[in-house]
Amino acid sequence: MHFIDEVTITVKAGDGGDGSAAMRREDGVPRGGPSGGDGGNGGSITLVADPQLATLLDYKYRRNYKAERGEDGRNKDQYGAAGQDLELRVPVGTVVHDAESGELLADLDRPELRHVIARGGAGGRGNIHFKTPWNQAPRTAEPGTPGESRALRLELKLLADVGLLGFPNVGKSTFIAKVSRARPKIANYPFTTLVPNLGVVRLSDDRTFVIADIPGLIEGAADGAGLGHQFLRHVERCAVLLHILDATEWAMGSADREPLRDLDVINQELSRYAPELSQKPQLVVLGKADATPPELVEEVSAKLAARGIPLLTMSGVTGAGVDAVLEALWRMSRDAGGNRKTQRAPAE
């Protein structure tokens, strides 16, 4: 299965059925008068948030959806049947925009939340409604009204308490695999994570929170560089951001990967994408502590302390420091009012 988090579809609600202009013709009823029934209402289209879905994949291959039309009215005062409503199930966290105007139409951020996105047309009235004392045999009936039609842009924003941030290959996937049952691809080269991964972290006393591994960001991500720009939207719903730094490349002489510079670059990209993202609570952690010289750990810690930023260290391979990081994330997520909503992890 592929992870699809943005699609454009077209929906068309059912038209209302036409009213009938029939006249009653029966033995023994010489002047039966009008007997045309009303047309049925057209079916509406409703979006439903389904916690069992993790991607918008179904809507990639089928883009047009149409609800059933209402039946026309018939003679003998028979009303037409209403068209059947159409339900479209989408993952929890789906945001719906009008594809043409960009208007926000719905934010389906809770399981089983429903939103009528296109209303069916009303059935037309039959001629039984137009009989008057001076018009005993009306030949007038109303046509049904058309159902609503619109193009929609569906955008999935994952629901997670904690979002992982960092340059490619800093150990985010190793960390989420260590603390949850998520199994992302892990390899010693950049951009091994091509889609967001969700994992449920379980602590003592039945405490849980959801963590999202966002594909690595690089400088210029807000302008489309790298892969992370495609998934920055998933950070928007996170209550806390875990920023993982890596000093191993700096230790090997790479001036471009100085940890504090990495921190500033990522936060700048967040601010450019959406200013409120850079204001979210952040926990800064130096990963790969087992492979980082102690003197560099002290140097990075001192520089961050000068900015008033505490630094934790951990190793996703050995597990050293991981428990302390998880406890800190739990406290920050609770204080920030995390989502507390479990959502299926996207499958590759």
C-alpha positions in Angstrom: 0.0 0.0 0.0 1.2 3.5 -0.8 0.8 6.5 1.4 -1.3 9.1 -0.3 -2.1 12.2 1.7 -3.5 14.6 -0.9 -6.0 14.1 -3.7 -8.5 16.0 -5.6 -12.0 14.5 -6.3 -15.3 15.7 -7.8 -18.6 15.0 -6.1 -22.1 15.3 -7.5 -25.1 14.9 -5.2 -28.2 13.4 -6.8 -30.8 15.6 -8.6 -34.3 15.8 -7.2 -36.9 13.8 -9.1 -39.5 15.7 -11.2 -43.1 16.1 -10.0 -45.9 14.4 -12.0 -48.7 16.2 -13.8 -50.9 13.1 -14.0 -54.7 13.2 -13.9 -56.8 10.5 -12.3 -58.5 8.2 -14.8 -60.6 5.4 -13.1 -64.0 3.9 -13.6 -66.5 5.4 -11.3 -64.5 8.5 -10.8 -65.5 10.7 -13.7 -63.8 13.8 -12.4 -60.8 12.4 -10.5 -58.8 15.5 -10.8 -55.0 15.9 -10.4 -53.1 12.8 -9.0 -49.4 13.6 -9.8 -47.1 12.8 -6.9 -43.9 14.6 -5.9 -40.5 13.7 -7.0 -38.0 12.1 -4.5 -35.1 14.1 -3.1 -31.7 13.4 -4.5 -29.1 11.6 -2.4 -26.5 13.6 -0.5 -22.8 12.9 -0.2 -21.3 12.6 3.3 -17.7 12.3 4.4 -17.1 10.1 7.4 -13.8 9.9 9.5 -12.8 6.3 9.7 -10.1 5.4 12.3 -9.4 2.2 10.3 -8.1 4.1 7.3 -4.6 5.4 7.2 -4.3 6.9 3.6 -6.3 8.5 0.9 -5.2 5.8 -1.6 -8.7 4.8 -2.6 -9.3 8.3 -4.0 -6.2 8.3 -6.1 -7.7 5.8 -8.6 -11.3 6.9 -8.6 -11.8 10.7 -8.7 -15.6 11.1 -9.5 -18.4 10.3 -7.1 -22.1 10.7 -7.8 -25.1 10.1 -5.5 -28.4 8.6 -6.7 -31.0 10.7 -8.3 -34.5 10.9 -6.8 -37.3 9.1 -8.6 -39.9 11.1 -10.5 -43.4 11.3 -9.1 -46.1 9.1 -10.6 -49.9 9.1 -11.0 -52.3 8.0 -8.3 -50.6 10.3 -5.8 -47.5 8.2 -5.8 -44.3 10.0 -4.6 -41.0 9.1 -6.1 -38.4 7.4 -3.8 -35.5 9.4 -2.5 -32.1 8.8 -4.0 -29.7 6.8 -1.8 -27.1 8.8 0.1 -23.5 8.2 -0.6 -20.9 7.9 2.2 -17.2 8.4 1.5 -15.0 7.2 4.3 -11.7 9.0 4.8 -8.9 8.8 7.4 -9.2 10.6 10.7 -7.4 13.9 10.3 -8.6 14.6 6.7 -9.1 18.3 5.9 -11.4 19.2 3.1 -11.0 22.3 0.9 -13.0 23.6 -2.1 -10.5 22.9 -4.9 -11.5 26.1 -6.8 -11.7 28.7 -4.1 -9.5 27.1 -1.4 -12.2 27.5 1.2 -12.0 25.2 4.2 -15.1 23.1 4.2 -14.5 20.5 6.9 -11.9 19.2 9.3 -12.6 15.6 10.2 -10.3 15.3 13.3 -12.4 12.9 15.3 -13.4 9.3 14.7 -16.8 8.9 13.1 -17.2 12.6 12.6 -19.5 13.3 9.7 -19.9 16.2 7.3 -22.4 16.5 4.4 -20.2 17.8 1.6 -22.9 17.9 -1.2 -26.6 18.1 -0.6 -29.1 16.4 -2.9 -31.6 18.3 -4.8 -35.2 18.7 -3.7 -37.9 16.7 -5.5 -40.4 18.8 -7.5 -44.0 19.1 -6.5 -46.7 17.2 -8.4 -49.9 18.8 -9.7 -51.8 17.7 -6.6 -50.4 20.7 -4.8 -51.6 23.2 -7.4 -55.4 22.4 -7.3 -57.4 25.4 -6.3 -61.2 26.2 -6.3 -60.8 28.1 -9.6 -58.3 25.6 -11.2 -59.6 22.1 -10.5 -57.5 20.4 -13.1 -54.0 21.9 -13.0 -51.5 20.6 -15.5 -48.6 22.2 -13.7 -45.8 20.3 -12.0 -42.3 21.3 -10.8 -39.0 19.8 -11.9 -36.6 18.6 -9.3 -33.7 20.9 -8.3 -30.1 19.8 -9.2 -27.9 18.4 -6.5 -24.8 20.2 -5.4 -21.6 19.6 -7.4 -18.1 20.6 -6.4 -14.4 19.7 -6.7 -12.8 18.9 -3.4 -9.2 18.8 -2.3 -8.7 16.2 0.5 -5.6 16.7 2.6 -4.6 14.2 5.3 -2.9 15.6 8.4 -1.8 12.8 10.7 -2.9 13.0 14.3 0.0 12.5 16.7 1.1 13.9 20.1 4.8 14.1 19.2 6.4 14.9 15.8 10.0 13.9 15.1 12.1 16.6 13.4 15.6 16.5 12.1 17.9 16.3 9.1 18.0 13.1 7.1 19.8 10.2 8.7 19.9 11.6 12.3 18.3 8.5 13.7 14.6 9.3 13.8 13.5 6.0 12.3 15.8 4.1 14.7 14.2 5.9 17.6 10.6 5.3 16.6 11.4 1.6 16.0 13.0 1.4 19.4 10.1 2.9 21.3 7.1 1.5 19.4 6.0 -1.3 17.1 6.5 0.8 14.0 8.9 -0.7 11.6 10.2 2.0 9.2 13.0 1.3 6.8 16.4 2.0 8.5 19.6 2.4 6.4 22.8 4.3 6.5 22.0 6.8 3.8 19.7 9.9 3.6 16.0 9.8 2.8 15.4 6.2 3.7 12.0 7.4 5.1 9.8 8.2 2.2 6.5 8.4 4.1 5.5 9.4 7.6 5.4 6.6 10.1 3.2 6.5 13.2 4.0 4.6 16.4 2.2 4.2 19.7 4.5 4.5 22.7 3.4 2.6 25.8 4.8 3.7 29.2 4.1 2.3 32.6 0.7 2.8 34.3 -1.1 2.4 30.9 0.2 5.7 29.6 0.4 6.0 25.9 1.1 8.7 23.3 1.4 8.7 19.5 4.6 9.7 17.8 5.1 10.6 14.1 8.3 10.2 12.2 8.3 12.9 9.5 10.7 12.4 6.5 13.9 14.3 6.9 13.9 18.1 6.4 16.7 20.0 4.7 17.4 23.6 4.1 14.9 25.0 1.6 12.2 22.5 2.5 9.5 25.3 2.7 10.3 26.0 -1.0 10.1 22.4 -2.0 13.6 21.1 -1.4 14.1 17.5 -0.3 11.1 15.4 0.8 10.1 16.9 4.1 8.2 19.8 2.5 5.6 17.2 1.3 4.9 16.2 4.9 5.2 19.4 6.9 1.4 19.5 7.1 1.6 16.5 9.4 3.6 18.5 12.0 0.7 21.0 12.3 -1.4 18.7 14.6 1.5 17.6 16.9 1.3 18.9 20.4 5.1 18.6 20.9 8.1 18.4 18.6 11.1 16.2 19.3 14.1 17.7 17.5 16.9 15.1 17.1 20.4 16.5 16.5 23.4 14.5 15.2 27.0 15.5 16.0 28.7 12.5 14.3 29.2 14.2 11.0 30.5 17.3 12.8 32.9 15.1 14.7 34.3 13.8 11.4 35.0 17.4 10.2 31.8 18.3 8.3 31.3 22.1 8.9 27.9 22.0 7.2 26.4 19.7 9.8 27.1 21.6 13.0 24.2 20.6 15.4 23.2 24.2 16.4 23.1 25.2 12.7 20.9 22.2 12.0 18.5 23.2 14.8 18.3 26.8 13.4 17.8 25.7 9.8 14.9 23.3 10.7 13.2 25.9 12.9 13.5 28.5 10.2 11.9 26.1 7.7 9.0 25.5 10.1 8.5 29.2 10.6 8.5 29.8 6.8 6.0 27.1 6.3 3.7 28.2 9.1 4.8 30.6 11.8 2.9 28.9 14.6 4.9 25.7 14.1 8.1 27.2 15.4 6.2 28.2 18.5 5.3 24.6 19.5 7.0 23.1 22.5 10.2 21.4 21.5 12.4 18.9 23.2 16.0 19.0 21.8 17.9 15.7 22.0 21.3 14.7 20.8 21.1 11.3 19.2 23.7 8.7 18.4 25.3 9.5 21.8 27.2 6.2 21.7 29.0 7.3 18.6 29.7 11.0 19.6 32.8 12.0 21.5 32.0 13.2 25.0 33.7 16.5 24.6 31.5 17.3 21.6 28.4 16.4 23.7 29.5 18.8 26.4 30.2 21.5 23.8 26.8 21.2 22.2 25.1 21.1 25.6 26.9 24.3 26.7 26.0 26.2 23.6 22.3 25.2 24.0 22.4 26.1 27.7 23.6 29.6 26.7 20.3 29.9 24.7 18.3 28.6 27.6 17.6 25.2 25.9 18.2 22.0 27.9 19.7 19.1 26.0 19.0 15.4 26.5 21.2 12.7 25.0 20.2 9.2 23.9 21.2 6.3 21.7 18.5 4.6 19.6 20.8 1.6 19.1 21.8 0.9 22.7 18.7 2.5 24.3 20.7 4.7 26.7 18.8 7.8 27.6 15.6 6.7 25.7 13.5 6.3 28.8 14.3 9.8 30.1 13.4 11.2 26.7 10.0 9.4 26.7 9.1 10.5 30.1 9.9 14.1 29.2 7.8 13.8 26.0 4.9 12.4 28.1 5.0 15.3 30.5 5.3 17.9 27.7 2.5 16.3 25.6 0.2 16.1 28.6 0.9 19.8 29.5 0.3 20.8 25.8 -3.0 18.9 25.6 -1.9 16.2 23.1 -4.4 14.5 20.8 -4.6 11.3 22.7 -6.0 9.7 19.5 -4.7 6.5 18.1 -4.6 6.3 14.3 -3.4 3.5 12.1 0.1 3.9 10.9 0.5 4.4 7.2 1.8 1.4 5.3 4.3 1.7 2.5 
